[in-house]
Amino acid sequence: ELKRINPIYSIDLKEAFRIKVFFDAGMADCEANYIELIENPENVVLEFYWAEENPVKVTTLSFSEIKAIKLSISQLKTLLITIIQNTKVENPI
């Protein structure tokens, strides 16, 4: 269930999922059942919680210059999040 309360998107997964986040600098993983995506003028913050009402075991990731975010489920209870960032090409051919 995806809800938006400006500038926050929230995703309630209803149960624990293994989450893998892929981005330009590497990969991070955690387990959570609630996600918040917070849009700021300078960056986007992803916060992963075990529960919305009781924010324990929070994992926080921050990204700048985001072009797109892709969500997909790869296998049972595994959510893949791919962060596509703007990359600056020096001396294009």
N, C-alpha and C positions, 0 to 999 in steps of 0.2 A: 504494500500500500504506500503510494507516494503522495505526500502532501507538501504544499508550498505555503510558507509564511515568510514574506519578504524579509530579508534576502536569504532565507533558509529553506532548503528542501529537506524533507525527512522521509526515510524509508523504514517502515516497520516490517521486518522479515518474519515476525511472529514466532520464530524459533531460531536457535543458534545455527549460524552458517560459518563455514570457513571462508575467509575473504582473502583474495590475492589481488594486490594492486600493482599493476605494471606501469612504469613511467620511464622517461629518458635516462635517469640515473640508476635504474635498477628495479627492484621488486620488494614489496613489503607484504607480510601476511599477518592475519590475526583472526580471532573468532569474535563474532558479535551477533546480536539480533536486532540492533537498531543503529541506523546511520543518519548522520546529519551532514549536509553539504552546505557550506556557508560561503556566499559570494561577498567578497570585499572588493573595493576598487583596485587594490594592488595584488590580490591573490585569491585563491579558492582554498578553503580548509575542509578536509574530510575528517569527521570524528566518528569513531566506531565504539558503541556501548554494548554492554550486556543487557541493559534495560533502560528505557527512557526515564522511568520514575526514579531509578536508583543508579546514577551514572558511576558505576564502579568499573575498574579495568578499562579505562578509556585509552584508545589509541588515536593519536592526532597526526595527520599529515597535511602539509601545506604546499601548494603549487602556485607558481606564477606563470603568466603568459599561456593560459590554457586555450587550446583550439577546440578540443572536443573531449567528452567523457563517454566511454562505451561501457555498458553493463551487459553481462551475459552469465548464464549458468552453465558450467561445464560438466558437472556431474552432481550426484546427489548431495545437496547441501553445500555446494561450493559456488561462490559468487566471484566472478572475475570482473575487475574494474580496470579498464585501460585508459590512462591519461595521455592524451595527445597534446603536446605542447608546441607552441610556435618555435620553430628553429630558424635562426638567422644564418643565411648562407653568405659566406664571404667570397667575393670574386666569382660569381656564377659564370658558367660557360655558355 
